Amino acid sequence: MSRTGKKPISLPEKVDVKLEGLSITVKGPKGQLQRTLPTGVSLSKNDNIIVVKPINEKRQSREMHGLCRSLVANMVEGVSNGFTKKLEIVGVGSRAQVKGKTLVVSAGYSHPVEVVPPEGITFKVENNTNVTVTGPDKELVGNEAAKIRAIRPPEPYKGKGIKYEGENIIRKAGKSGKAS
């Protein structure tokens, strides 16, 4: 049985959870999330604790056990605290700004690239080079951050591009002089 799946999920005070079979709805101060979990597990709520258990000892149930527990725990964490991903833009002339809700990135192309956030995701820019993606859904925050990074991924020679904060870019040596 999954070690992760065995841990019970404790609910903070302001979080409300509604279970309907494998469908779970979590409401909190940062928003509301709804998800239908895969078959093979059962959810139960006692007071302020949610427990995820496999319905049998078959392989599929055991595989889904830890996954479903992590999905529910991330939903609870998201509606209570939210998730953030930070990106850094490196390079001369590369910058970002927020117009309304849209993020506009100038990353060395002939045109600025616009990124429209999905429902619940917000962008914030500091110093024209630091972008913060925030929202209650961990999966959506990670996907939006990856889309922004994909506009201009960091290159290994000078490190220019868009990278995650704290990401280590392995550098390569450039061309060496003529050996004659």
Secondary structure, 3 states (H helix, E strand, C coil): CCHHHHCCEECCCCCEEEEECCEEEEEECCEEEEEECCCCEEEEEECCEEEEEECCCCHHHHHHHHHHHHHHHHHHHHHHCCEEEEEEEECCCCEEEEECCEEEEECCCCCCEEECCCCCCEEEEECCCEEEEEECCHHHHHHHHHHHHHHCCCCCCCCCEEEECCCCCCCCCCCCCCCC
